[in-house]
Every structure is written in structure tokens, then in C-alpha cells.
Amino acid sequence: MSNLLILSPAPIAAIAASRGSGVANLLTPDPREVWADAASGSAATLSIDLGAARNVDTIFLGHVLPPHAAATWSITGGVAGYTDTVIAAAASLRVPDVAGRAPLLSHALWHGAPVTVRYLRLTLNQPGASPALSAGVVLVGSALVPEFPQEWGSGRKPIDTGSVTALPSGGFAVVEGVRKVAWSWTLGDLSDVELDALWEIALDRGESRPVLVVENFAATAGLRRRIRYGLFRQLRPFERSKPNRTRWEFTIEDWGGDETAPL
């Protein structure tokens, strides 16, 4: 079974865009409050100041709309400046989806060897003659990847925010909502170090601050459907399963209607 990734994002002191509008929206929890680029066919940059040098191994640009199949992004950064070193060379902006699907809404995700940076620059290239990009959230930090994968029994649950009322005629009165996903999983062999790290994440995020969870972060088909940006729900107590191992169950609920984005 593949391993998962849990990111409690680091605080971002400042962010700026080379063009477009609403760049501050990338720092709000709601991914429907967006930064909107003003052009395509040339590079747009997002420059991030973390306020202090930090170890970073994960960068997420979420709810990107509409990324062309040939759109790319690259990442540079450092302790002294935005272009000190290349962290990630140009690669596809949108993560792989289910084979044969071309999503209107997607995400960009980088996870790699830790780097110490204060400044980061994301360079985005949307091909010319394509609609200009928008994005809803940017997250940066050091993720927890447990030594052992989640136990068998984890699973997704669809959530429909619409309402349905049965009518005397036998039909239904439907108020359309969106479809999103809740995902539950269990970590059954947490070391004391991992338990402490998860405890800090749970205390920091609670059930009202967003967190990023990726069911399997390998860049393989279906990754878009395995990315969960949302809130912890129904946080449960952890329990000691062995003298040096702990078991803990989690549930995350998506923020927004990613699952109903046109395909």
C-alpha cells in the first residue's frame, strides 16, 4: 500500500505576483478566492517570502484553472534571494489525472529533498491562445510522511451539498450543490517521533484550519483525485497499540467542489 503525505503549511509573510490581480487571495483558506493572471503565452511569477529561513520539502499550488496540457511551472529560491538555486526544473503544471481525462481544474504539487529557504519563486507558463490562469491557494512547508503506510480499510466518501425534497407527485425538488469527498484513514504503527509530529499538526490545525493530505503522492495516473485540501473532521483520540507504537484514525473533508469540476 502506498504511503501518504500530510502537510501543515508554514506561515507565509508576504506574496507578490508579477502581474494579474488578487494575489493575496492565495493566502486565504478558501480556494475560490483566487489570484487571476492577466495574460498567457509568457511567464508569470509568484514570489513568496516565508519571513525566516525554513526547511521546505513540499509546495502546493491548488485549484488551478484552467491549466493547459502543455502548461509548466518551475521553482527557484534560497535564503538570500528568490533565484539563488533551482529547486524544481520546469515540469507539467497540472498533476496527472485519471487516464484519458483532461480536467478543467487541477493542482500543481512538488515534493522532494528538503531545502532551506526564506524566499521562493514559482514561474508559471500557460501557452499562448489559452485562457489566462487562476489559482486558489498556495501552501509551503515540511510534510510528514509516516514510515509505514495507512492501514487497510481507508476509503473515500462522496458528499453532496445539495438538497432533495420528495414531492407528492412522486418526483423530487432538487437544489443543486457541489460534490466533494471525505477521506478516512488509519495510521497503525506510528513511532513516538511520528506521534509527536502528528500531535503538533492536530493542535495547530484543529478542525478549522486547512491541511493538505495526499493519499499517494507519487506522480502517477489519478494523482489529482488523491489530493485532499480541506479540514480535519471528527478528530479522534490516538491509542497505544504496542509499547513503542501508536494507532490513530483521521478524516479529512475537501474544501470546495473540486470533484464537480468539468472533466
PAZAPA-4460 file (N, C-alpha, C; in steps of 0.05 Angstrom, whole numbers, plus 32768, in hexadecimal, padded with zeros to 4 digits):
% residues 263
    n_x    n_y    n_z   ca_x   ca_y   ca_z    c_x    c_y    c_z   seq   type   mol
   8011   7FE8   8000   8000   8000   8000   8012   8019   8000     1      M     A
   800A   802D   7FF0   801B   8045   7FED   8019   8056   8006     2      S     A
   802E   8066   800A   802E   8078   8021   8021   8092   801B     3      N     A
   801B   80A1   8031   800D   80BA   802E   801E   80D1   8038     4      L     A
   8015   80E9   8033   8023   8102   803A   800F   8114   8048     5      L     A
   8018   811F   805E   8007   8132   806E   8017   814C   8071     6      I     A
   800C   8162   8068   8019   817C   806A   8009   8190   807A     7      L     A
   8015   8199   8090   800B   81B0   809F   801C   81C8   8095     8      S     A
   8010   81DA   8085   8021   81EE   8077   802E   8201   808A     9      P     A
   8046   820A   8082   8055   821E   8090   8048   823A   808B    10      A     A
   804A   824C   809D   803F   8267   8098   804F   8275   8082    11      P     A
   8041   8284   8072   804D   8294   805D   804B   82B1   8064    12      I     A
   8062   82BF   8065   8062   82DB   806E   8058   82EE   8058    13      A     A
   805F   82E8   803F   8057   82FA   8029   8057   82EA   800F    14      A     A
   8046   82F3   7FFC   8046   82E7   7FE2   8040   82FD   7FCD    15      I     A
   804D   82FB   7FB6   8049   830F   7FA1   8048   8300   7F86    16      A     A
   803A   830C   7F73   8038   8301   7F58   8043   8315   7F44    17      A     A
   804E   830A   7F2F   8059   831C   7F1A   8044   8329   7F0A    18      S     A
   802B   831E   7F0B   8015   832B   7EFD   7FFB   831D   7F07    19      R     A
   7FE4   8327   7EFD   7FCB   831C   7F06   7FC0   832A   7F1E    20      G     A
   7FAB   831F   7F2A   7F9E   832C   7F40   7F97   8317   7F56    21      S     A
   7F94   8321   7F6F   7F8B   8310   7F85   7F9F   82FD   7F90    22      G     A
   7FB9   8304   7F8E   7FCD   82F0   7F97   7FCB   82EA   7FB5    23      V     A
   7FC1   82FD   7FC5   7FBD   82F8   7FE1   7FA9   82E1   7FE6    24      A     A
   7F97   82DC   7FD3   7F84   82C7   7FD6   7F90   82AB   7FD8    25      N     A
   7FA9   82A8   7FCF   7FB7   828F   7FD1   7FBD   8287   7FEE    26      L     A
   7FBC   829B   7FFF   7FC2   8296   801C   7FA9   8292   802D    27      L     A
   7F91   8295   8021   7F78   8291   8030   7F71   8273   802E    28      T     A
   7F63   8269   8042   7F5C   824C   8041   7F4A   8244   802A    29      P     A
   7F38   8255   8022   7F24   824E   800D   7F31   824D   7FF2    30      D     A
   7F32   8236   7FE4   7F3F   8235   7FCA   7F2F   8241   7FB4    31      P     A
   7F17   824A   7FBA   7F07   8258   7FA6   7F0D   8276   7FA5    32      R     A
   7F1C   8280   7FB8   7F27   829B   7FB7   7F42   8299   7FA9    33      E     A
   7F44   82A4   7F91   7F5A   829C   7F7F   7F6C   82B4   7F78    34      V     A
   7F85   82AD   7F71   7F96   82BE   7F61   7F90   82B9   7F44    35      W     A
   7F8B   82CD   7F34   7F85   82CA   7F18   7F9B   82D7   7F07    36      A     A
   7FA9   82C8   7EF7   7FBD   82D2   7EE5   7FAF   82E4   7ED0    37      D     A
   7FBF   82F5   7EC3   7FB4   8308   7EB0   7FBB   8301   7E94    38      A     A
   7FCB   82EC   7E8F   7FD4   82E6   7E74   7FDD   82C9   7E73    39      A     A
   7FE1   82BF   7E5B   7FED   82A5   7E57   8002   82A7   7E40    40      S     A
   8011   8292   7E3D   8025   8293   7E28   8040   829D   7E31    41      G     A
   8043   82A5   7E4A   805C   82AE   7E56   805C   82A8   7E74    42      S     A
   8073   82A9   7E80   8075   82A1   7E9C   8069   82B5   7EB0    43      A     A
   805A   82AA   7EC3   8051   82BA   7EDA   805F   82AE   7EF3    44      A     A
   8066   82BF   7F06   8074   82B5   7F1D   8065   82BC   7F37    45      T     A
   8067   82A9   7F4A   805C   82AD   7F65   8074   82AC   7F78    46      L     A
   8079   82C2   7F86   8091   82C4   7F98   8088   82C3   7FB5    47      S     A
   8093   82B0   7FC4   808A   82AA   7FDF   80A0   82B0   7FF3    48      I     A
   809A   82BF   8008   80AD   82C4   801E   80A2   82B6   8037    49      D     A
   80B1   82A2   8041   80A8   8294   8059   80AE   82A3   8072    50      L     A
   80BD   82B9   8070   80C3   82C9   8088   80DB   82C0   8097    51      G     A
   80E4   82A7   8094   80FC   829C   80A0   8104   8283   8091    52      A     A
   811D   827B   8094   8126   8263   8086   8118   824A   8092    53      A     A
   810E   8239   8081   8100   8221   808A   8108   8209   8078    54      R     A
   8105   81F1   8083   8108   81D9   8073   80EE   81D4   8064    55      N     A
   80F0   81D0   804A   80D8   81CD   803A   80DC   81B4   8028    56      V     A
   80C8   81A3   8027   80CA   818C   8015   80B0   8188   8004    57      D     A
   809C   819B   8009   8083   8198   7FFA   8078   81B4   7FF3    58      T     A
   8070   81B7   7FDA   8064   81CF   7FD1   804B   81C8   7FC1    59      I     A
   8035   81D4   7FC7   801B   81CE   7FBB   800E   81E7   7FB1    60      F     A
   8007   81E8   7F97   7FF7   81FD   7F8B   7FDD   81F0   7F83    61      L     A
   7FC8   81F7   7F92   7FAF   81E8   7F8F   7F99   81F7   7F80    62      G     A
   7F86   81E7   7F76   7F6F   81F1   7F68   7F77   8204   7F51    63      H     A
   7F88   81F9   7F40   7F92   8208   7F28   7F7E   8204   7F12    64      V     A
   7F76   821A   7F05   7F61   821A   7EF1   7F68   822C   7EDA    65      L     A
   7F66   8225   7EC1   7F65   8209   7EB6   7F81   8203   7EAC    66      P     A
   7F90   81F1   7EB7   7FAB   81EC   7EAE   7FAC   81DC   7E94    67      P     A
   7FB8   81E7   7E80   7FBB   81DA   7E66   7FCD   81C1   7E6A    68      H     A
   7FCA   81AD   7E59   7FDA   8195   7E5B   7FF8   819B   7E59    69      A     A
   7FFF   81B1   7E4B   801B   81B8   7E48   8024   81CD   7E5B    70      A     A
   8014   81D5   7E6E   801C   81E9   7E82   8031   81DE   7E94    71      A     A
   8044   81EF   7E9C   805A   81E6   7EAD   805E   81F8   7EC5    72      T     A
   806C   81EE   7ED9   8075   81FF   7EEF   8091   81F7   7EF7    73      W     A
   80A0   8209   7F03   80BB   8203   7F0E   80BD   8212   7F28    74      S     A
   80D0   820A   7F39   80D3   8215   7F53   80F0   821C   7F58    75      I     A
   80F6   8234   7F61   8110   823D   7F6A   810E   8249   7F85    76      T     A
   8125   824C   7F93   8124   8259   7FAD   813E   8257   7FBC    77      G     A
   813E   8261   7FD4   8156   8261   7FE4   8152   8270   7FFE    78      G     A
   8168   8272   800D   8168   8281   8026   816B   829F   8021    79      V     A
   817B   82A5   800C   8181   82C2   8007   816F   82CE   7FF1    80      A     A
   8165   82BD   7FDF   8156   82C9   7FC9   8144   82B4   7FBB    81      G     A
   8133   82BF   7FA9   811F   82AE   7F9C   812A   829C   7F87    82      Y     A
   8142   82A1   7F7D   814D   8292   7F67   8168   8285   7F6E    83      T     A
   816E   8281   7F88   8187   8276   7F90   818D   825B   7F83    84      D     A
   817A   824A   7F83   817E   822F   7F79   8164   8225   7F6C    85      T     A
   8167   8212   7F5A   8150   8205   7F4E   8147   81EE   7F60    86      V     A
   812F   81F0   7F6A   8124   81DB   7F7B   8116   81C5   7F6A    87      I     A
   8107   81CE   7F56   80F9   81BC   7F44   80FA   81C8   7F28    88      A     A
   8105   81B8   7F15   8106   81C1   7EF9   80EA   81C1   7EEE    89      A     A
   80E7   81CE   7ED7   80CC   81D0   7ECB   80C0   81B4   7EC6    90      A     A
   80A7   81B2   7ECF   8098   8198   7ECD   807B   819F   7EC9    91      A     A
   806B   818B   7EC3   804E   818F   7EBF   8042   819D   7ED7    92      S     A
   8032   81B1   7ED1   8024   81C0   7EE6   800F   81AF   7EF4    93      L     A
   8000   819F   7EE4   7FEB   8190   7EF0   7FF4   8174   7EF6    94      R     A
   7FEB   816A   7F0E   7FF2   814F   7F16   7FE3   813B   7F04    95      V     A
   7FED   8122   7F02   7FDF   810E   7EF2   7FC3   8109   7EFC    96      P     A
   7FB1   8106   7EE9   7F95   80FE   7EEF   7F91   80E1   7EE7    97      D     A
   7F78   80D9   7EEA   7F71   80BE   7EE0   7F76   80BD   7EC2    98      V     A
   7F80   80A7   7EB8   7F87   80A5   7E9C   7F70   80AC   7E8A    99      A     A
   7F75   80BD   7E76   7F61   80C5   7E63   7F51   80DD   7E6A   100      G     A
   7F56   80E8   7E82   7F47   8100   7E8A   7F58   8119   7E89   101      R     A
   7F4C   812F   7E81   7F5A   8148   7E80   7F4A   815C   7E91   102      A     A
   7F51   815F   7EAB   7F41   816F   7EBD   7F43   818D   7EB7   103      P     A
   7F2D   819B   7EBC   7F2D   81B8   7EBB   7F3B   81C3   7ED3   104      L     A
   7F37   81B6   7EEA   7F43   81BF   7F03   7F57   81AA   7F0C   105      L     A
   7F6F   81B3   7F14   7F84   81A1   7F1C   7F95   81AD   7F32   106      S     A
   7FAB   81A0   7F39   7FBD   81AA   7F4D   7FDA   81A6   7F44   107      H     A
   7FEC   81B5   7F50   8009   81B0   7F4C   8015   81A9   7F67   108      A     A
   8025   8194   7F67   8031   8189   7F80   804E   8182   7F7B   109      L     A
   805F   818C   7F8D   807B   8183   7F8E   8081   8179   7FAA   110      W     A
   808E   8161   7FAB   8098   8156   7FC4   80B3   814A   7FBD   111      H     A
   80C8   8152   7FCC   80E2   8149   7FC6   80F5   814B   7FDE   112      G     A
   810F   814A   7FD9   8123   814C   7FEE   8120   8167   7FFC   113      A     A
   8122   8168   8017   811F   8182   8025   8134   8196   801D   114      P     A
   812B   81AF   801B   813D   81C6   8015   8138   81DB   802A   115      V     A
   814C   81EA   8031   8149   8200   8044   8146   821A   8035   116      T     A
   8130   8227   8038   812A   823F   8028   811A   8253   803A   117      V     A
   811D   826C   8033   810A   8280   803C   80F9   828A   8025   118      R     A
   8105   828C   800E   80F8   8297   7FF6   80F3   8281   7FE2   119      Y     A
   80DB   8281   7FD5   80D4   826E   7FC0   80C7   827D   7FA9   120      L     A
   80CC   8273   7F91   80BF   827F   7F79   80B4   8268   7F68   121      R     A
   809B   826A   7F63   808D   8257   7F51   808A   8265   7F36   122      L     A
   8094   8259   7F21   8091   8264   7F06   807E   8253   7EF6   123      T     A
   8068   825F   7EED   8052   8251   7EDF   8051   8259   7EC2   124      L     A
   804F   8245   7EB1   804D   824A   7E94   8034   823D   7E89   125      N     A
   8020   824C   7E81   8009   8243   7E73   800C   8249   7E56   126      Q     A
   8009   8235   7E44   800D   823B   7E27   7FFB   8251   7E1D   127      P     A
   8005   825F   7E09   7FF6   8275   7DFC   7FDD   826A   7DEF   128      G     A
   7FC9   827C   7DEC   7FAF   8276   7DE1   7F9E   8265   7DF4   129      A     A
   7FA8   8260   7E0D   7F99   8252   7E21   7F8E   8267   7E35   130      S     A
   7F78   8261   7E43   7F6F   8274   7E58   7F84   8278   7E6D   131      P     A
   7F85   8290   7E78   7F98   8296   7E8E   7F91   8285   7EA6   132      A     A
   7FA6   827E   7EB5   7FA3   826C   7ECD   7F98   827B   7EE4   133      L     A
   7F8B   826C   7EF6   7F86   8275   7F11   7F8D   825F   7F24   134      S     A
   7F92   8266   7F3E   7F98   8252   7F52   7F8C   825B   7F6D   135      A     A
   7F85   8247   7F7E   7F77   824D   7F96   7F86   824C   7FB0   136      G     A
   7F9C   823E   7FB1   7FAA   823B   7FCA   7FC7   8233   7FC5   137      V     A
   7FD9   823D   7FD6   7FF5   8234   7FD5   7FFD   822B   7FF1   138      V     A
   800A   8214   7FF3   8013   8209   800C   8030   8201   800A   139      L     A
   8040   8207   801F   805C   8200   8020   8063   81F5   803B   140      V     A
   8075   81E1   803C   807D   81D7   8056   808C   81BD   8055   141      G     A
   808F   81B1   806C   809C   8197   806F   8087   8183   8077   142      S     A
   8083   816F   8065   806D   815C   8069   8075   8145   807A   143      A     A
   8061   8139   8086   8065   8120   8095   805E   8109   8082   144      L     A
   8071   80F7   807E   806D   80DE   806F   8073   80C7   8082   145      V     A
   805F   80BA   808D   8064   80A5   80A1   8075   808E   8095   146      P     A
   8083   8081   80A6   8094   806B   809D   8083   8054   8091   147      E     A
   806C   804F   809D   805B   8039   8093   8042   8046   8087   148      F     A
   8038   803A   8071   801F   8045   8065   8007   8041   8077   149      P     A
   7FF1   804E   806E   7FD8   804B   807D   7FCF   802D   807C   150      Q     A
   7FC0   8026   8090   7FB6   800A   8091   7FA0   8006   807C   151      E     A
   7F9C   7FEC   8076   7F85   7FE5   8065   7F6B   7FEE   8072   152      W     A
   7F58   7FF6   8062   7F3E   7FFF   806C   7F3A   801D   8068   153      G     A
   7F4E   802B   805F   7F4A   8048   8059   7F37   804A   8040   154      S     A
   7F29   8060   803E   7F17   8063   8028   7F0B   807E   8025   155      G     A
   7F00   8084   800D   7EF3   809D   8007   7ED5   809B   8009   156      R     A
   7EC9   80B2   8010   7EAC   80B5   8012   7EA4   80CD   8002   157      K     A
   7E92   80CB   7FEE   7E89   80E3   7FE0   7E75   80F3   7FF2   158      P     A
   7E77   810D   7FEF   7E65   811F   7FFE   7E57   8131   7FEA   159      I     A
   7E3D   8133   7FEB   7E2D   8144   7FD9   7E21   815A   7FEA   160      D     A
   7E28   8173   7FE5   7E1E   8189   7FF6   7E02   8192   7FED   161      T     A
   7DF7   8187   7FD8   7DDC   818E   7FCF   7DC7   8183   7FE1   162      G     A
   7DAE   818A   7FDC   7D98   8180   7FEB   7D82   8175   7FD9   163      S     A
   7D75   8160   7FE2   7D60   8153   7FD3   7D47   8150   7FE4   164      V     A
   7D30   8158   7FDA   7D17   8155   7FE8   7D04   8144   7FD7   165      T     A
   7CFA   812F   7FE2   7CE7   811E   7FD4   7CCC   812D   7FD0   166      A     A
   7CC1   812C   7FB8   7CA8   813A   7FB2   7C90   8127   7FB2   167      L     A
   7C78   8130   7FB9   7C60   811F   7FB8   7C5C   8112   7F9D   168      P     A
   7C66   811F   7F88   7C63   8114   7F6D   7C74   80FB   7F68   169      S     A
   7C86   80F6   7F7B   7C99   80E0   7F77   7CB4   80E9   7F6D   170      G     A
   7CB6   8102   7F65   7CD0   810D   7F5C   7CE0   8119   7F73   171      G     A
   7CF3   812A   7F6C   7D04   8136   7F80   7D09   8153   7F79   172      F     A
   7D0A   8163   7F8E   7D13   817F   7F8B   7D31   817F   7F93   173      A     A
   7D41   8187   7F80   7D5E   8185   7F84   7D6B   81A1   7F84   174      V     A
   7D7A   81A7   7F98   7D8B   81BE   7F99   7DA7   81B5   7F96   175      V     A
   7DB3   81BB   7F7F   7DCE   81B1   7F79   7DE3   81BC   7F8C   176      E     A
   7DF5   81AB   7F95   7E0C   81B3   7FA4   7E26   81AB   7F95   177      G     A
   7E3A   81A5   7FA3   7E52   819A   7F97   7E58   817F   7FA2   178      V     A
   7E68   8170   7F94   7E72   8156   7F9F   7E8F   815A   7FA8   179      R     A
   7E94   814F   7FBF   7EAF   814F   7FCA   7EB4   8135   7FD8   180      K     A
   7ECB   8132   7FE5   7ED3   8118   7FF0   7EDC   811A   800C   181      V     A
   7ED5   8107   801D   7EE2   8103   8037   7EF2   80E9   8035   182      A     A
   7F0A   80EA   8040   7F1B   80D2   803F   7F24   80CC   805B   183      W     A
   7F22   80B2   8063   7F29   80A9   807E   7F40   8095   807B   184      S     A
   7F52   8096   808E   7F68   8083   808E   7F73   807F   80AA   185      W     A
   7F82   8069   80AE   7F8D   8062   80C8   7FAB   805D   80C5   186      T     A
   7FBA   806A   80D7   7FD7   8065   80D9   7FDB   8053   80F1   187      L     A
   7FE5   803B   80EC   7FE5   8026   8101   7FFF   8021   810E   188      G     A
   8015   802B   8103   802F   8025   810E   8040   803F   8111   189      D     A
   8035   8052   811E   8043   806C   8122   8058   8069   8137   190      L     A
   8070   8072   8131   8085   8074   8145   807F   808C   8158   191      S     A
   808D   808D   816E   8089   80A4   8180   8090   80BE   8173   192      D     A
   80A4   80BE   8161   80AC   80D7   8153   8095   80DF   8140   193      V     A
   808A   80CC   8131   8074   80D2   811F   805B   80DB   812E   194      E     A
   8056   80CE   8145   803F   80D6   8155   8042   80F2   815E   195      L     A
   8059   80FA   8167   805E   8116   8170   8059   8129   8159   196      D     A
   8063   8122   8141   8060   8133   812A   8042   8136   8122   197      A     A
   8033   8120   8123   8017   8121   811D   8007   8130   8132   198      L     A
   800F   812D   814B   8002   813C   8160   8005   815A   815C   199      W     A
   801D   8163   8153   8021   817F   814E   800F   8189   8137   200      E     A
   800D   8178   8122   7FFC   817F   810B   7FDF   8181   8115   201      I     A
   7FD6   816D   8124   7FBA   816D   812D   7FB4   8185   813F   202      A     A
   7FC7   818D   8150   7FC3   81A4   8161   7FC2   81BE   8151   203      L     A
   7FD4   81BF   813D   7FD6   81D8   812D   7FBE   81DB   811A   204      D     A
   7FB5   81C5   810E   7F9F   81C7   80FA   7F84   81C4   8107   205      R     A
   7F82   81B3   811C   7F67   81AE   8127   7F54   81A5   8112   206      G     A
   7F3B   81AE   8114   7F27   81A8   80FF   7F1D   81C0   80F0   207      E     A
   7F2D   81D6   80F2   7F25   81EF   80E6   7F3A   81FD   80D5   208      S     A
   7F52   81F0   80D3   7F67   81FB   80C2   7F6E   81E7   80AD   209      R     A
   7F72   81EF   8094   7F76   81DC   807E   7F91   81CD   8080   210      P     A
   7F90   81B5   8075   7FA7   81A3   8075   7FA8   8196   805A   211      V     A
   7FBF   818D   8051   7FC2   817E   8038   7FC8   8161   803E   212      L     A
   7FB9   814F   8033   7FBE   8132   8036   7FBD   8126   801A   213      V     A
   7FD2   8117   8013   7FD3   810A   7FF9   7FD4   80EC   7FFE   214      V     A
   7FC0   80DE   7FF3   7FBE   80C1   7FF9   7FD6   80B1   7FF0   215      E     A
   7FE1   80B8   7FD9   7FF9   80AC   7FCE   8005   80C2   7FBC   216      N     A
   801D   80CD   7FC5   8027   80E4   7FB7   8038   80DE   7F9F   217      F     A
   803A   80C5   7F97   8048   80BE   7F7E   803B   80CB   7F66   218      A     A
   804A   80D5   7F53   8040   80E3   7F3C   8036   80CF   7F28   219      A     A
   8021   80C0   7F2F   8016   80AB   7F1E   7FF9   80B2   7F17   220      T     A
   7FED   80A4   7F04   7FD2   80AA   7EFC   7FBF   80AB   7F14   221      A     A
   7FAE   80BF   7F14   7F9A   80C2   7F29   7FA3   80D3   7F40   222      G     A
   7FBB   80DF   7F3F   7FC4   80EF   7F56   7FB1   8105   7F5D   223      L     A
   7FA5   8112   7F49   7F92   8128   7F4F   7F7C   811F   7F62   224      R     A
   7F72   8107   7F5E   7F5D   80FC   7F6F   7F67   80F3   7F8A   225      R     A
   7F81   80F2   7F8E   7F8C   80E9   7FA8   7F95   8100   7FB9   226      R     A
   7F93   8118   7FAF   7F9B   8130   7FBE   7F83   813A   7FCD   227      I     A
   7F86   813E   7FE7   7F71   8148   7FF8   7F7A   8162   8006   228      R     A
   7F6E   8178   7FFE   7F71   8192   800C   7F58   8198   801A   229      Y     A
   7F59   8199   8035   7F40   819E   8044   7F45   819F   8061   230      G     A
   7F32   8195   8071   7F33   8196   808E   7F32   817A   809A   231      L     A
   7F41   8177   80B0   7F3D   815F   80C0   7F20   815F   80CB   232      F     A
   7F14   8148   80CB   7EF9   8145   80D6   7EF9   812F   80EB   233      R     A
   7EEB   8133   8100   7EE8   811E   8115   7F02   8113   811E   234      Q     A
   7F14   8125   8126   7F2E   811B   8131   7F29   8109   8149   235      L     A
   7F36   80F2   8148   7F32   80DD   815C   7F4B   80DA   816E   236      R     A
   7F48   80CF   8186   7F5F   80CB   8197   7F71   80B5   818A   237      P     A
   7F8B   80B9   818E   7F9D   80A3   8186   7F9E   808E   819C   238      F     A
   7FA7   8077   8196   7FA9   8061   81AA   7FC3   8052   81A6   239      E     A
   7FCF   804A   81BC   7FE7   803A   81BC   7FE1   801E   81B3   240      R     A
   7FEE   8014   819E   7FE9   7FF9   8195   7FFF   7FE6   819D   241      S     A
   8017   7FF0   81A1   802E   7FE1   81AA   803F   7FF3   81BC   242      K     A
   8053   7FE8   81CA   8063   7FF9   81DC   806F   8011   81CE   243      P     A
   8077   800E   81B4   8084   8024   81A6   8075   802C   818D   244      N     A
   805C   8024   818A   804C   802B   8173   8030   8035   817B   245      R     A
   8025   8046   816A   800B   8052   8170   7FF9   8051   8157   246      T     A
   7FDF   804F   815C   7FCB   804E   8146   7FBA   8067   8147   247      R     A
   7FB5   8073   8130   7FA5   808C   8130   7F94   808D   8116   248      W     A
   7F7B   8093   8119   7F69   8095   8102   7F63   80B3   80FC   249      E     A
   7F61   80B9   80E2   7F5C   80D4   80D8   7F47   80D4   80C2   250      F     A
   7F3A   80EB   80C0   7F28   80F0   80A9   7F2D   810D   80A0   251      T     A
   7F2F   8110   8085   7F31   812B   807A   7F1A   812F   8066   252      I     A
   7F0E   8147   8066   7EF9   814E   8054   7F02   8164   8041   253      E     A
   7EFF   8160   8027   7F08   8173   8013   7EFB   818E   8017   254      D     A
   7F09   81A3   800F   7EFF   81BE   800E   7EF7   81C4   7FF1   255      W     A
   7EDE   81CB   7FED   7ED6   81D3   7FD3   7ECC   81BB   7FC2   256      G     A
   7EC6   81C1   7FA9   7EBA   81AD   7F97   7ECC   81A3   7F82   257      G     A
   7EE5   819C   7F89   7EF8   8192   7F76   7EED   817A   7F67   258      D     A
   7EDF   8168   7F74   7ED6   8150   7F67   7EC1   8155   7F52   259      E     A
   7EB5   816D   7F51   7EA1   8172   7F3C   7EAC   8184   7F27   260      T     A
   7EC6   8189   7F27   7ED2   8198   7F11   7ECF   8189   7EF7   261      A     A
   7EC9   8197   7EE1   7EC5   8189   7EC7   7EDF   817A   7EC0   262      P     A
   7EDB   8163   7EB4   7EF1   8151   7EAC   7EF5   8151   7E8E   263      L     A
***
